[in-house]
Amino acid sequence: MQQRYDERDLYTGLASVHWATISVTDPRRDQEFYRSIIVKNAGKALELGCGAGRLLIAYLQDGLDVEGVDISANQLTVCRQDAERVGVEPVLYEQPMQAFDVPHSYSTIYIPCGSFECVMDRTEALETLHRCFAHLKPKGQLVFSCSPGNRNYYGSKEEAKTYPGEWALRSNKELPDGRRLLVYLRDTGEDPVEQIQMQERRYEVHDGDQVIEEEVHVGQTRWYHRNEVLWMLQLAGFIDVEVKGNFSDAPLNAEHTDMIFVATKPAV
């Protein structure tokens, strides 16, 4: 059921405009969590999947030394423009996280927003962790979020869904020029064995009552369970892995909606 797709597609064109608006209006419930780890570890940090700079720009304004990697040239352009407006100069690299290779080593590498789940190939996901390990200083930490895998592995007739699903309005935001950007989502498939969710997103630009521009983008994510991520981190060389819930210091429990992995590279 899995199909190859271009990971950039969810972050180009009108999709990029959408993520740029989110960069400004998002409540940033994860901002203090990642910030506290960057401060604790001191030194240089790297954000994988920095996008339009939702967190990166805020950290630079705080005086933290943070660089960014993202697969989307459109997103990085927005990031540079927004950074210039507030007087900071980010160091950015246009690379996929499963193949990133940058010239520095870091005390902290973090992957926010569940972006790790967008690396669809299992071997490439593990390669992402290996590359994070290689780019961390001794005792450095990798921190990233995933959604808990709570789906029925085998599925059931009672829970069976019809695909594609109905379009549902996800976002309605005003653009700087006064027009509005509406974003609709629908699920187009699910593979509970491969742990893959497929989705389409429709973007509409409205000028008054008229739709003047429309794009549909496709995407996939792979969901994970706690123990399989722990095994992957161990294979990549990490030790002392903590699994926290909902961007807090609380250990993950069944009520949490976000799994946060904090993995440490050995001292030698």
C-alpha positions as CSV (number, residue, x, y, z in Angstrom):
1,M,0.0,0.0,0.0
2,Q,3.0,2.3,0.5
3,Q,3.8,4.5,-2.4
4,R,6.9,6.6,-3.0
5,Y,6.3,10.3,-2.9
6,D,8.2,13.5,-2.8
7,E,8.5,14.7,0.8
8,R,8.9,18.2,-0.4
9,D,5.4,18.3,-1.8
10,L,3.7,19.0,1.6
11,Y,6.0,22.1,2.0
12,T,5.9,23.8,-1.4
13,G,3.6,26.3,-3.1
14,L,0.5,27.3,-1.1
15,A,1.5,24.6,1.5
16,S,4.6,26.7,2.2
17,V,2.4,29.8,2.7
18,H,0.3,27.8,5.1
19,W,3.3,26.7,7.2
20,A,4.6,30.3,7.1
21,T,1.4,31.5,8.8
22,I,1.6,28.7,11.4
23,S,5.2,29.8,12.1
24,V,3.7,33.1,13.3
25,T,0.4,32.0,15.0
26,D,1.3,28.6,16.5
27,P,1.0,28.5,20.3
28,R,4.4,26.8,20.5
29,R,3.7,24.5,23.3
30,D,7.0,22.7,22.6
31,Q,9.1,25.9,22.6
32,E,10.1,25.9,26.2
33,F,10.8,22.2,26.4
34,Y,13.3,22.2,23.6
35,R,14.8,25.5,24.8
36,S,15.5,24.2,28.2
37,I,17.4,21.3,26.8
38,I,19.4,23.5,24.5
39,V,20.3,25.8,27.4
40,K,21.2,22.8,29.7
41,N,23.5,21.3,27.2
42,A,25.0,24.6,26.2
43,G,26.9,25.0,22.9
44,K,25.6,24.8,19.4
45,A,22.2,23.2,18.5
46,L,20.7,22.0,15.3
47,E,17.0,21.8,14.3
48,L,16.1,19.2,11.7
49,G,12.9,20.2,9.9
50,C,13.2,23.8,10.9
51,G,10.7,24.9,8.2
52,A,9.8,28.5,8.2
53,G,11.6,29.1,11.5
54,R,8.8,28.7,14.0
55,L,11.2,27.7,16.8
56,L,14.6,28.5,15.2
57,I,14.0,32.3,14.9
58,A,12.7,32.5,18.5
59,Y,15.8,30.8,19.8
60,L,18.1,33.1,17.8
61,Q,16.2,36.1,19.3
62,D,17.0,34.6,22.7
63,G,20.7,34.5,21.9
64,L,21.0,30.8,21.4
65,D,23.3,29.3,18.8
66,V,21.0,27.3,16.7
67,E,21.3,26.2,13.0
68,G,18.6,24.7,10.8
69,V,18.1,21.9,8.2
70,D,15.1,21.5,6.0
71,I,14.2,19.7,2.8
72,S,12.1,22.6,1.4
73,A,13.7,25.5,-0.3
74,N,10.4,27.4,-0.1
75,Q,10.3,27.0,3.6
76,L,13.9,28.1,4.1
77,T,13.3,31.2,1.9
78,V,10.4,32.2,4.3
79,C,12.7,31.5,7.3
80,R,15.4,33.8,6.0
81,Q,12.9,36.6,5.2
82,D,11.2,36.4,8.6
83,A,14.6,36.2,10.3
84,E,15.7,39.4,8.5
85,R,12.6,41.2,9.6
86,V,13.5,40.6,13.3
87,G,17.2,41.2,12.9
88,V,18.7,37.7,13.1
89,E,20.8,35.7,10.6
90,P,20.2,31.9,10.6
91,V,22.6,29.4,9.3
92,L,20.4,27.1,7.2
93,Y,21.0,24.0,5.1
94,E,18.7,22.6,2.4
95,Q,19.0,18.9,3.0
96,P,16.7,15.9,3.8
97,M,17.2,14.8,7.4
98,Q,17.9,11.2,6.3
99,A,20.9,12.5,4.3
100,F,22.0,15.6,6.1
101,D,25.7,16.3,6.3
102,V,26.8,19.6,7.8
103,P,30.2,20.9,8.8
104,H,29.6,21.2,12.6
105,S,29.0,19.0,15.6
106,Y,26.4,19.9,18.2
107,S,25.5,19.7,21.8
108,T,21.8,19.3,21.0
109,I,19.9,18.1,17.9
110,Y,16.1,18.3,18.0
111,I,13.4,17.3,15.5
112,P,10.1,19.1,16.4
113,C,6.5,18.6,15.1
114,G,6.7,14.9,14.6
115,S,8.8,15.6,11.5
116,F,10.8,12.3,12.0
117,E,7.6,10.5,11.0
118,C,7.8,12.0,7.5
119,V,10.8,9.9,6.7
120,M,8.9,7.0,5.2
121,D,11.6,4.4,4.4
122,R,12.5,2.5,7.5
123,T,16.2,2.2,6.6
124,E,16.3,6.0,6.0
125,A,14.6,6.7,9.3
126,L,17.4,4.7,11.0
127,E,19.9,6.5,8.9
128,T,18.5,9.8,10.2
129,L,19.3,8.6,13.8
130,H,22.8,7.4,12.8
131,R,23.5,10.8,11.2
132,C,22.3,12.6,14.3
133,F,24.6,10.4,16.4
134,A,27.6,11.3,14.2
135,H,26.9,15.0,14.4
136,L,26.5,15.1,18.2
137,K,29.4,15.9,20.5
138,P,30.1,13.3,23.2
139,K,27.3,13.6,25.9
140,G,25.2,15.5,23.3
141,Q,21.5,14.8,23.1
142,L,19.0,14.1,20.4
143,V,15.4,15.1,21.2
144,F,12.4,14.5,19.0
145,S,8.7,13.9,19.2
146,C,6.4,11.2,17.8
147,S,2.7,10.5,18.0
148,P,2.0,7.3,20.0
149,G,1.1,4.3,17.8
150,N,-2.3,3.5,19.2
151,R,-3.9,2.0,16.2
152,N,-5.4,-1.5,15.9
153,Y,-2.6,-3.6,14.3
154,Y,-4.9,-5.9,12.5
155,G,-7.9,-3.6,12.0
156,S,-11.5,-4.8,12.3
157,K,-14.7,-4.6,10.4
158,E,-16.2,-2.4,13.1
159,E,-13.4,0.1,12.8
160,A,-13.0,-0.1,9.0
161,K,-12.9,3.3,7.2
162,T,-13.9,4.2,3.7
163,Y,-11.2,6.0,1.8
164,P,-10.8,8.7,0.7
165,G,-12.5,10.3,3.6
166,E,-14.5,13.6,3.7
167,W,-12.7,16.9,3.3
168,A,-12.5,18.7,6.7
169,L,-11.5,22.3,7.2
170,R,-8.3,22.4,9.2
171,S,-7.2,26.0,9.0
172,N,-8.6,29.4,8.0
173,K,-6.0,32.2,8.2
174,E,-5.8,35.7,7.0
175,L,-2.8,36.5,4.7
176,P,-0.8,39.7,4.9
177,D,-2.6,41.0,1.8
178,G,-6.0,40.6,3.3
179,R,-6.9,37.4,1.4
180,R,-7.6,34.2,3.3
181,L,-6.0,30.8,3.1
182,L,-8.2,27.8,3.8
183,V,-6.7,24.4,4.3
184,Y,-8.8,21.2,4.1
185,L,-7.6,17.7,5.0
186,R,-8.8,14.2,4.2
187,D,-7.3,10.7,4.8
188,T,-6.8,8.7,1.7
189,G,-5.6,5.5,3.1
190,E,-4.1,3.6,6.1
191,D,-1.9,0.5,6.3
192,P,-1.9,-0.8,9.9
193,V,0.7,-3.4,9.1
194,E,3.2,-1.0,7.6
195,Q,2.1,1.7,10.1
196,I,1.5,4.3,7.4
197,Q,-1.2,7.0,7.2
198,M,-1.9,8.7,3.8
199,Q,-3.5,12.1,3.4
200,E,-4.3,14.9,1.0
201,R,-4.4,18.6,1.8
202,R,-6.3,21.1,-0.3
203,Y,-5.2,24.7,-0.2
204,E,-7.6,27.5,-1.3
205,V,-6.8,31.2,-1.5
206,H,-10.0,33.2,-1.1
207,D,-10.5,36.9,-2.2
208,G,-13.8,37.8,-0.7
209,D,-16.3,35.1,-1.9
210,Q,-14.1,33.9,-4.8
211,V,-11.5,31.1,-4.8
212,I,-8.7,32.5,-6.9
213,E,-6.1,29.8,-6.4
214,E,-6.2,26.1,-5.4
215,E,-3.6,23.3,-4.9
216,V,-3.8,19.7,-3.6
217,H,-0.8,18.2,-2.0
218,V,-0.3,14.6,-0.9
219,G,1.7,13.2,2.0
220,Q,2.3,10.2,4.2
221,T,3.5,9.6,7.7
222,R,4.7,6.5,9.5
223,W,3.6,6.0,13.1
224,Y,5.8,4.4,15.7
225,H,5.4,2.6,19.0
226,R,7.6,3.5,22.0
227,N,9.7,0.3,22.1
228,E,10.5,0.2,18.4
229,V,11.9,3.7,18.6
230,L,13.9,2.7,21.7
231,W,15.4,-0.2,19.6
232,M,16.2,2.1,16.7
233,L,18.0,4.5,19.1
234,Q,20.0,1.7,20.6
235,L,21.0,0.5,17.1
236,A,22.2,4.0,16.3
237,G,24.4,4.0,19.4
238,F,22.5,6.1,21.9
239,I,22.3,5.4,25.6
240,D,20.2,6.6,28.6
241,V,17.1,7.2,26.5
242,E,14.2,8.9,28.4
243,V,10.7,8.9,27.0
244,K,8.6,11.8,28.2
245,G,5.0,12.8,27.6
246,N,3.5,16.0,26.2
247,F,6.7,18.2,26.4
248,S,6.9,17.7,30.2
249,D,9.3,16.0,32.5
250,A,6.6,13.3,33.2
251,P,7.4,9.8,32.0
252,L,5.2,8.8,29.0
253,N,1.8,7.3,30.0
254,A,-1.2,6.1,28.1
255,E,-2.9,9.5,28.4
256,H,-0.2,11.5,26.6
257,T,-0.6,12.5,23.0
258,D,3.1,13.1,22.3
259,M,6.0,10.9,22.9
260,I,9.2,12.8,23.5
261,F,12.5,10.9,23.2
262,V,15.6,12.3,24.8
263,A,18.7,10.2,23.8
264,T,22.2,10.8,24.9
265,K,25.5,10.0,23.0
266,P,28.1,8.3,25.2
267,A,31.0,10.3,26.5
268,V,33.5,8.2,24.6
